[in-house]
């Protein structure tokens, strides 16, 4: 993970390199430091999933260290929303035409969109592990009080994630929809294609945007 150094050492080193350390996350952003790259994504709603969720994502990247900030409005309030960096697809968001029929309803599941955005490489959890293994760690994802997700975390990316961001092949996906508007993750679409113990509403994409 990130190497801990003092704020003073960060400031002293900016002329030659951006130090990799957690204290940097306390700054307003990383743009004042030498060698940092900034990527942004506009997160648009996946309308075929009856989602109005929309927002922005920002990634400041230095080597494999990243500060990631996400803000999304109009998601299902007080429910966990898995969020990931997807890589290995076409580096884009799926369209309505990629949707399938699930429990008799037309909707876009996570697997329906995988050719467009690829598989999970980084799980944007609030604490702990951020690998693909935490892709469904519902107890460590934001729960959207008042229908909004605000996320700010500094973490170390895998080589695959960092390389994909730089190559324009990384996509931010926010999951969790209320397809039928009943205020909870129900069984209207049947079980998730990622975990049959979860309803599909809990894992379907709500908002999506490629990092550029």
C-alpha positions, 0 to 999 in steps of 0.5 A: 500500500501507500508509503507513509511520509510526513507532509513536510517531506511531500512538499520538499519532494515535489520538484522531482517526484510525487511521493506515494503516501497516504497523507497526500489524500488530505490535500484538496487534490493532487494537481499541484504535485509533480508527475501526477496524471488526472483522469475524469469520467462523466457518470451517465445513467443506465437508462434501460435499467430505469436509473437516473443516477448521474455524477462524476469520477476523478482519478489522480494517478502517480505510478500505481498510487491513486486518489479516487473521488466519486459523486453520484446523485439519484441512486437508491437511498440507504442501500449499498452500491458496489462500484468498480473500475472495470477493464479489458473490454472496449473501454466504453459503457454499454448501450440499451441494445446490450440489454437482455431479458431478465425475468421477463423484463428488459434490463442490462445486467452486469454480464450484459455489459461486460464486452463494453466495459470489461471485468472488475479490476478494482473494487472501490470499497470504503475500507479494506481490500480493493481487489476484484475479490471484493467485488461484491463486498456489500458491507464495504460499499457506500450506502447512499444516504439521501440518495447520493454517493460521495466517495474519496479514497487513496489506494494502490492500484494493480498494474492492470488497473493503472495501465488500463486507465493510462490506455483509455480502457478503464470504466467506472461503474456504479451498481444497484438499481430500483428497477420497479421503484419499490424503494428496495432491492427486490426480485423483479428481475430475478437473481443476480447473474453474479451471485444468485443469493443477491437480487439482480437489482442489487448488482445491475449497473446504475451509472457508467463512465469511461475514464479519460 
